[in-house]
Amino acid sequence: MSVTIYGIRNCDTMKKAFAWLDANGVAYSFHDYRVGGIDADTVWRWCKVAGWEKVLNKSSRTFRALPDSKRDGLDETSAIDLMIGEPTMIKRPVLDTGSGFEIGFKPERYATLFAR
C-alpha cells in the first residue's frame, strides 16, 4: 500500500498522525503543502470524494482572517480556489492510502484503515 500524508509539518494534529503511523509501522511519504504547494487536480479530487465543506478548514487562522466578503457565500469553486491559493486552509491531515482518502486524524479510523 502506497501511503501519502498531506499537511504542514508543525501542526499538532499532524504530529499525532505521524506518531500513530510510526508507532503502527505504517510506511508513508509526507507532502508538506506549505513547502511544496498543492495542485488543483488533487484538491478537486479530495473535494469530489469528501465534499469541499469537509476539506476546507474553517477553523484555520488563515480562513478566519479572510474578509467577510471572501468567507460569505462560498461554493465549491470559490472554496477550492481559496485552498489552492492558501493550502493552510485545508483540513489536516489528508491521508491518501492509494485506494481512498481520510480527512483529519482519528486514531480509530486509522486503525480500521490499516487493520492487518
Secondary structure, DSSP 8 states (H G I E B T S, - for coil): ---EEEE-TT-HHHHHHHHHHHHTT---EEEEHHHH---HHHHHHHHHHH-HHHHB-TTSHHHHTS-HHHHTT--HHHHHHHHHH-GGGB-S-EEE-SS-EEES--HHHHHHHT--
